[in-house]
Amino acid sequence: MDYPGGCRCRGRRAAGRLPAPEVLRLADTAEFLGRIEAFQKVQVRARVTGMIDEVPFHKGDVLFRIDLCPDQARLDQAEASLRQKQE
């Protein structure tokens, strides 16, 4: 008996069972060596002084959070001085 594709099996069956297929997990990553350069550059200048407390850097968020302790201490001192002058 001729089958399409040229196989001429005459009713023969494969001896035994076929082995189970092997399953492989492939990672969809690639690593390359190289250099990149920004096509635009920006300057970030501080308008206040202080130590940087946090850099969240998420889209739409602030770039830096500055430690408020020194400024809070100056504010508390100014408010206390004002209260003393008002008495």
Backbone as JSON Lines, residues from 0, in Angstrom:
{"i":0,"aa":"M","n":[0.84,-1.17,0.0],"ca":[0.0,0.0,0.0],"c":[0.89,1.24,0.0]}
{"i":1,"aa":"D","n":[0.65,2.14,-0.92],"ca":[1.41,3.37,-1.0],"c":[0.64,4.49,-0.31]}
{"i":2,"aa":"Y","n":[1.37,5.26,0.49],"ca":[0.78,6.41,1.2],"c":[1.36,7.69,0.62]}
{"i":3,"aa":"P","n":[0.6,8.81,0.76],"ca":[1.16,10.08,0.28],"c":[2.47,10.38,1.01]}
{"i":4,"aa":"G","n":[3.41,10.89,0.31],"ca":[4.7,11.21,0.9],"c":[5.7,10.1,0.69]}
{"i":5,"aa":"G","n":[5.32,9.02,0.05],"ca":[6.27,7.98,-0.3],"c":[6.45,6.88,0.72]}
{"i":6,"aa":"C","n":[5.66,6.81,1.76],"ca":[5.81,5.76,2.77],"c":[5.18,4.48,2.24]}
{"i":7,"aa":"R","n":[5.91,3.43,2.36],"ca":[5.38,2.16,1.88],"c":[5.27,1.18,3.05]}
{"i":8,"aa":"C","n":[4.39,1.54,3.96],"ca":[4.17,0.66,5.11],"c":[3.11,-0.34,4.72]}
{"i":9,"aa":"R","n":[3.35,-1.56,4.94],"ca":[2.4,-2.58,4.55],"c":[1.67,-3.09,5.78]}
{"i":10,"aa":"G","n":[1.03,-2.15,6.48],"ca":[0.26,-2.57,7.63],"c":[1.11,-2.89,8.84]}
{"i":11,"aa":"R","n":[2.41,-2.56,8.82],"ca":[3.28,-2.85,9.96],"c":[3.05,-1.8,11.04]}
{"i":12,"aa":"R","n":[3.12,-2.22,12.27],"ca":[3.0,-1.32,13.41],"c":[4.36,-1.2,14.08]}
{"i":13,"aa":"A","n":[4.56,-0.05,14.74],"ca":[5.81,0.13,15.47],"c":[5.82,-0.8,16.67]}
{"i":14,"aa":"A","n":[6.95,-1.38,16.93],"ca":[7.09,-2.3,18.06],"c":[7.14,-1.51,19.35]}
{"i":15,"aa":"G","n":[6.27,-1.8,20.31],"ca":[6.3,-1.13,21.6],"c":[5.65,0.24,21.55]}
{"i":16,"aa":"R","n":[5.82,1.0,22.63],"ca":[5.23,2.33,22.74],"c":[6.28,3.39,22.46]}
{"i":17,"aa":"L","n":[5.83,4.53,22.03],"ca":[6.74,5.64,21.8],"c":[7.11,6.28,23.14]}
{"i":18,"aa":"P","n":[8.32,6.76,23.27],"ca":[8.7,7.42,24.53],"c":[7.93,8.73,24.7]}
{"i":19,"aa":"A","n":[7.74,9.12,25.94],"ca":[7.04,10.38,26.23],"c":[7.89,11.54,25.72]}
{"i":20,"aa":"P","n":[7.24,12.59,25.22],"ca":[8.02,13.73,24.72],"c":[8.74,14.43,25.87]}
{"i":21,"aa":"E","n":[9.91,14.95,25.58],"ca":[10.7,15.66,26.57],"c":[10.27,17.12,26.58]}
{"i":22,"aa":"V","n":[9.97,17.66,27.77],"ca":[9.53,19.04,27.91],"c":[10.69,19.88,28.42]}
{"i":23,"aa":"L","n":[11.03,20.93,27.69],"ca":[12.1,21.84,28.08],"c":[11.53,23.23,28.31]}
{"i":24,"aa":"R","n":[11.97,23.88,29.36],"ca":[11.57,25.26,29.6],"c":[12.69,26.17,29.09]}
{"i":25,"aa":"L","n":[12.35,27.04,28.18],"ca":[13.32,27.94,27.59],"c":[13.08,29.35,28.1]}
{"i":26,"aa":"A","n":[14.13,30.02,28.48],"ca":[14.03,31.41,28.93],"c":[14.06,32.33,27.72]}
{"i":27,"aa":"D","n":[13.21,33.32,27.72],"ca":[13.13,34.26,26.61],"c":[13.99,35.49,26.93]}
{"i":28,"aa":"T","n":[15.28,35.29,27.05],"ca":[16.2,36.38,27.35],"c":[17.42,36.29,26.45]}
{"i":29,"aa":"A","n":[18.11,37.39,26.37],"ca":[19.37,37.42,25.62],"c":[20.29,38.41,26.32]}
{"i":30,"aa":"E","n":[21.56,38.12,26.35],"ca":[22.54,38.99,26.96],"c":[23.51,39.48,25.89]}
{"i":31,"aa":"F","n":[23.79,40.77,25.92],"ca":[24.7,41.36,24.94],"c":[25.67,42.29,25.66]}
{"i":32,"aa":"L","n":[26.83,42.41,25.14],"ca":[27.81,43.38,25.63],"c":[27.77,44.58,24.7]}
{"i":33,"aa":"G","n":[27.89,45.76,25.29],"ca":[27.89,46.94,24.44],"c":[27.84,48.21,25.26]}
{"i":34,"aa":"R","n":[27.78,49.32,24.57],"ca":[27.69,50.64,25.2],"c":[26.45,51.33,24.67]}
{"i":35,"aa":"I","n":[25.82,52.11,25.55],"ca":[24.69,52.9,25.11],"c":[24.96,54.36,25.47]}
{"i":36,"aa":"E","n":[24.31,55.24,24.77],"ca":[24.46,56.66,25.03],"c":[23.09,57.3,24.84]}
{"i":37,"aa":"A","n":[22.73,58.19,25.76],"ca":[21.44,58.87,25.68],"c":[21.41,59.8,24.48]}
{"i":38,"aa":"F","n":[20.26,59.89,23.84],"ca":[20.15,60.8,22.71],"c":[19.8,62.21,23.16]}
{"i":39,"aa":"Q","n":[19.34,62.36,24.41],"ca":[19.09,63.67,24.98],"c":[19.67,63.7,26.39]}
{"i":40,"aa":"K","n":[20.12,64.87,26.8],"ca":[20.66,65.03,28.14],"c":[19.9,66.14,28.84]}
{"i":41,"aa":"V","n":[19.73,65.98,30.15],"ca":[19.05,67.01,30.94],"c":[19.9,67.31,32.17]}
{"i":42,"aa":"Q","n":[19.7,68.49,32.73],"ca":[20.37,68.86,33.96],"c":[19.32,68.95,35.06]}
{"i":43,"aa":"V","n":[19.63,68.36,36.19],"ca":[18.75,68.44,37.34],"c":[19.47,69.28,38.38]}
{"i":44,"aa":"R","n":[18.87,70.42,38.73],"ca":[19.49,71.32,39.71],"c":[18.61,71.41,40.94]}
{"i":45,"aa":"A","n":[19.23,71.34,42.09],"ca":[18.49,71.43,43.34],"c":[18.09,72.87,43.62]}
{"i":46,"aa":"R","n":[16.85,73.05,44.06],"ca":[16.38,74.38,44.46],"c":[16.33,74.49,45.98]}
{"i":47,"aa":"V","n":[16.61,73.39,46.66],"ca":[16.64,73.37,48.12],"c":[17.89,72.62,48.56]}
{"i":48,"aa":"T","n":[18.25,72.78,49.82],"ca":[19.39,72.03,50.35],"c":[18.86,70.93,51.25]}
{"i":49,"aa":"G","n":[19.63,69.91,51.42],"ca":[19.23,68.82,52.3],"c":[19.81,67.51,51.82]}
{"i":50,"aa":"M","n":[19.71,66.53,52.7],"ca":[20.19,65.19,52.36],"c":[19.08,64.41,51.68]}
{"i":51,"aa":"I","n":[19.43,63.66,50.66],"ca":[18.44,62.84,49.95],"c":[18.07,61.67,50.84]}
{"i":52,"aa":"D","n":[16.77,61.53,51.07],"ca":[16.25,60.48,51.95],"c":[15.83,59.25,51.16]}
{"i":53,"aa":"E","n":[15.28,59.47,49.96],"ca":[14.75,58.36,49.17],"c":[14.78,58.76,47.69]}
{"i":54,"aa":"V","n":[14.93,57.77,46.83],"ca":[14.89,57.99,45.39],"c":[13.87,56.99,44.8]}
{"i":55,"aa":"P","n":[12.57,57.32,44.83],"ca":[11.57,56.36,44.35],"c":[11.64,56.14,42.85]}
{"i":56,"aa":"F","n":[11.79,57.19,42.07],"ca":[11.99,57.16,40.61],"c":[11.04,56.23,39.87]}
{"i":57,"aa":"H","n":[9.75,56.49,40.06],"ca":[8.72,55.81,39.27],"c":[8.07,56.85,38.37]}
{"i":58,"aa":"K","n":[7.56,56.43,37.25],"ca":[6.97,57.36,36.3],"c":[5.85,58.15,36.97]}
{"i":59,"aa":"G","n":[5.93,59.45,36.84],"ca":[4.92,60.33,37.42],"c":[5.15,60.66,38.88]}
{"i":60,"aa":"D","n":[6.16,60.08,39.5],"ca":[6.45,60.33,40.91],"c":[7.56,61.38,41.02]}
{"i":61,"aa":"V","n":[7.8,61.84,42.22],"ca":[8.89,62.78,42.44],"c":[10.22,62.06,42.24]}
{"i":62,"aa":"L","n":[11.25,62.81,41.89],"ca":[12.56,62.18,41.68],"c":[13.25,61.86,42.99]}
{"i":63,"aa":"F","n":[13.17,62.78,43.97],"ca":[13.88,62.6,45.24],"c":[12.98,63.01,46.39]}
{"i":64,"aa":"R","n":[13.18,62.4,47.54],"ca":[12.57,62.86,48.79],"c":[13.73,63.31,49.68]}
{"i":65,"aa":"I","n":[13.61,64.53,50.18],"ca":[14.68,65.13,50.98],"c":[14.34,65.01,52.46]}
{"i":66,"aa":"D","n":[15.34,64.76,53.28],"ca":[15.19,64.66,54.73],"c":[14.65,65.99,55.26]}
{"i":67,"aa":"L","n":[13.51,65.94,55.94],"ca":[12.85,67.16,56.41],"c":[13.28,67.57,57.82]}
{"i":68,"aa":"C","n":[14.04,66.77,58.52],"ca":[14.4,67.07,59.92],"c":[15.05,68.44,60.09]}
{"i":69,"aa":"P","n":[16.09,68.8,59.34],"ca":[16.7,70.12,59.55],"c":[15.71,71.26,59.28]}
{"i":70,"aa":"D","n":[14.92,71.16,58.22],"ca":[13.95,72.21,57.9],"c":[12.84,72.26,58.95]}
{"i":71,"aa":"Q","n":[12.4,71.1,59.42],"ca":[11.37,71.07,60.45],"c":[11.88,71.71,61.74]}
{"i":72,"aa":"A","n":[13.13,71.47,62.08],"ca":[13.71,72.08,63.28],"c":[13.76,73.6,63.14]}
{"i":73,"aa":"R","n":[14.15,74.11,61.97],"ca":[14.17,75.56,61.75],"c":[12.76,76.15,61.8]}
{"i":74,"aa":"L","n":[11.79,75.44,61.25],"ca":[10.41,75.91,61.28],"c":[9.89,75.96,62.72]}
{"i":75,"aa":"D","n":[10.15,74.9,63.49],"ca":[9.72,74.87,64.89],"c":[10.35,76.03,65.67]}
{"i":76,"aa":"Q","n":[11.63,76.31,65.42],"ca":[12.33,77.39,66.11],"c":[11.73,78.75,65.72]}
{"i":77,"aa":"A","n":[11.43,78.94,64.45],"ca":[10.84,80.21,63.99],"c":[9.46,80.4,64.59]}
{"i":78,"aa":"E","n":[8.64,79.33,64.65],"ca":[7.31,79.44,65.23],"c":[7.39,79.76,66.73]}
{"i":79,"aa":"A","n":[8.32,79.15,67.44],"ca":[8.49,79.42,68.87],"c":[8.93,80.87,69.09]}
{"i":80,"aa":"S","n":[9.84,81.33,68.24],"ca":[10.3,82.72,68.34],"c":[9.15,83.7,68.08]}
{"i":81,"aa":"L","n":[8.31,83.39,67.13],"ca":[7.16,84.24,66.81],"c":[6.17,84.27,67.97]}
{"i":82,"aa":"R","n":[5.92,83.13,68.58],"ca":[5.0,83.08,69.74],"c":[5.55,83.9,70.89]}
{"i":83,"aa":"Q","n":[6.86,83.84,71.1],"ca":[7.47,84.63,72.2],"c":[7.31,86.13,71.93]}
{"i":84,"aa":"K","n":[7.46,86.56,70.69],"ca":[7.34,87.97,70.36],"c":[5.9,88.46,70.46]}
{"i":85,"aa":"Q","n":[4.94,87.55,70.25],"ca":[3.54,87.94,70.32],"c":[3.05,88.05,71.76]}
{"i":86,"aa":"E","n":[3.74,87.48,72.72],"ca":[3.31,87.53,74.13],"c":[3.61,88.82,74.78]}
